Amino acid sequence: MKKRRFRIEFTGEAVIELDDAVIDTVTDEWRSVFYNLRTVEDIAEHIGYNLVIRNRRLDQLDGWADISNELARIIELPEWELFCIDMEEEVN
């Protein structure tokens, strides 16, 4: 069976709130085990993606299982009716 490849672009905007305890969890030792998140923006992007797009809670994410879910929350979800998904098939 032929495999087909698609390029998908998601655009939308959400607002999340992270307690400093969530950010401070990411140390060099933590990075050696989990993810190479280097900046506050990297951490926020990783957590935001999981909260908003994957519908996960903080305690479901590697490296934050013992942190209270109340320390990372969604303030504003994307307006899903305005949330844009563009897709095109890649031709080989």
C-alpha positions as CSV (number, residue, x, y, z in Angstrom):
1,M,0.0,0.0,0.0
2,K,1.2,3.5,-0.9
3,K,2.1,5.8,2.0
4,R,1.2,9.5,1.7
5,R,2.8,12.4,3.5
6,F,1.0,15.5,4.7
7,R,2.3,18.8,6.0
8,I,0.0,20.2,8.7
9,E,0.2,23.7,10.2
10,F,-1.8,24.5,13.3
11,T,-2.4,28.1,14.3
12,G,-4.2,29.3,17.4
13,E,-3.5,31.1,20.6
14,A,-3.8,30.1,24.2
15,V,-2.7,31.5,27.5
16,I,-1.2,29.3,30.3
17,E,0.0,30.1,33.8
18,L,3.0,28.3,35.3
19,D,4.1,28.6,38.9
20,D,7.9,29.2,39.4
21,A,8.0,25.7,41.1
22,V,7.2,24.1,37.7
23,I,9.9,26.0,35.9
24,D,12.5,25.5,38.8
25,T,12.0,21.7,38.5
26,V,14.0,21.8,35.2
27,T,17.6,21.5,36.3
28,D,20.6,20.1,34.6
29,E,20.0,16.7,36.3
30,W,16.4,16.8,35.2
31,R,17.5,17.6,31.6
32,S,19.8,14.6,31.6
33,V,16.8,12.3,32.3
34,F,13.9,14.0,30.5
35,Y,14.0,16.7,27.9
36,N,16.6,19.3,26.9
37,L,14.5,22.3,27.7
38,R,16.9,25.2,28.2
39,T,14.8,28.4,28.5
40,V,11.6,29.4,30.3
41,E,10.0,29.7,26.8
42,D,11.0,26.1,26.0
43,I,9.4,24.9,29.2
44,A,6.3,26.9,28.6
45,E,6.0,25.7,25.0
46,H,6.4,22.0,26.1
47,I,3.9,22.2,28.9
48,G,1.5,24.4,26.9
49,Y,1.5,22.0,24.0
50,N,0.7,19.1,26.3
51,L,-2.0,21.0,28.3
52,V,-3.8,22.6,25.3
53,I,-3.3,20.3,22.3
54,R,-2.8,16.9,24.0
55,N,-5.3,17.6,26.8
56,R,-2.9,16.4,29.5
57,R,-2.5,17.4,33.1
58,L,0.9,18.4,34.6
59,D,1.1,15.2,36.6
60,Q,0.9,13.2,33.4
61,L,4.0,14.8,32.0
62,D,7.5,13.2,32.4
63,G,9.4,15.0,35.0
64,W,6.4,16.7,36.7
65,A,4.5,13.7,38.0
66,D,4.9,14.9,41.6
67,I,4.0,18.5,41.0
68,S,0.5,19.7,41.8
69,N,-1.7,20.2,38.7
70,E,-2.8,23.6,40.2
71,L,0.7,25.0,39.4
72,A,0.2,24.8,35.7
73,R,-3.2,25.8,34.3
74,I,-4.8,27.1,31.1
75,I,-6.0,30.6,31.4
76,E,-7.4,31.0,27.9
77,L,-8.1,28.3,25.3
78,P,-7.9,28.9,21.6
79,E,-11.2,29.9,20.1
80,W,-11.6,26.6,18.4
81,E,-13.9,27.9,15.7
82,L,-11.1,30.3,14.7
83,F,-8.4,27.7,15.3
84,C,-6.8,27.1,11.9
85,I,-5.5,23.8,10.5
86,D,-3.9,24.0,7.1
87,M,-2.9,20.9,5.3
88,E,-1.3,20.0,2.0
89,E,-0.2,16.7,0.6
90,E,3.5,16.5,-0.1
91,V,4.3,15.2,-3.5
92,N,7.4,13.1,-3.8
